[in-house]
Amino acid sequence: MIRKLFRTGRTLALGVPEALARAAGLAEGDYVVVEHDAATGALLVWPATLHERLGLRSAYLREVAEFLDAYGPALAALQAAADRERLEGGKPWRA
């Protein structure tokens, strides 16, 4: 989704569509954490309560993305095998 920044006082602001805010669990007056990820050039906006509770940081997200890039196909294959077992009425092979 492309949004245009606008000036409000001495800062730039970003309008967040209501449906997107609702999907993120945000409402008017809620606090967010804004972070710049220098490695990717991304501007990240987190609900403050989620950021504090989970300790999310851009470096963590990069590590998760790298993990999923490396192991995503294997994880998807395991999930597909588990789904087939369940559909065929067999016992799941989970430990």
VENSUL-V399918 format. One record per pair of residues at least 12 apart in sequence whose ideal C-beta (glycine too) atoms are under 6 Angstrom apart, sorted by the first residue. I is the first residue (numbers start at 0). J is the second residue. D is the distance in whole Angstrom. If there is no record, write none. Layout:
# VENSUL-V399918
<<I:J:D> <I:J:D>>
This chain:
# VENSUL-V399918
<<23:46:6> <24:46:6> <25:46:6> <30:47:4> <31:44:5> <31:47:6> <32:45:5> <32:47:5> <32:50:4> <34:57:6> <36:57:4> <43:57:6>>
